[in-house]
C-alpha cells in the first residue's frame, strides 16, 4: 500500500493535480480575457464606424449648404449683371472700327499690340484704358445707376 508513495507515483499525481489547479483557472481567465478583448474591439470598431459616419454626414451637409449658398450668390450676381447690361443697352461688336490693345505673350514675355473690333453696350464703347484716373464704362454705368 505504501509502495506507491515510495516510488513517487502519489507525488506525481499530487503535483499533476496541483499544476492542473493552477493552470486551469489561468487558462480559463486567459480565454475569458481574450473573448472580452475581442468583443471590446468589435464594439469599439462599430462605435468608430458610427461616429465616422455621423461626422461624414455632417461634413457632407455643411458642404451642400456652402454649395447652395455660393450657387445663390452666383445667381444673384448674374441677375445683377443682367440688369446692368439691360440698362446699358444691347451688346454689340463693330467690325468696322478697331481698337489697339497692348498684349503680353505669357510664354515668351514679348509685348505687342493687338487690334480688335470695338465692343459696345448701347452707345457706350469699351476702349483701351490709358489713363486709370478717367472713369471706365463700368464706373459710368455704376454712377448712372446711383443717380436713378
Secondary structure, DSSP 4 states (H G I P E B T S, - for coil): -THHHHHTHHHHHHHHHHHHHHHHHHHHHHHHHHHHHHHHHHHHHHHHHHHHHHHHHHHHHHHHHHHHHHHHHHHHHHHHHHHHHHHH--EEEEEEEEEEEEEE-TTT--EEEEEEEEEEETTEEE---S-TTSPPHHHHHHHHHHH-
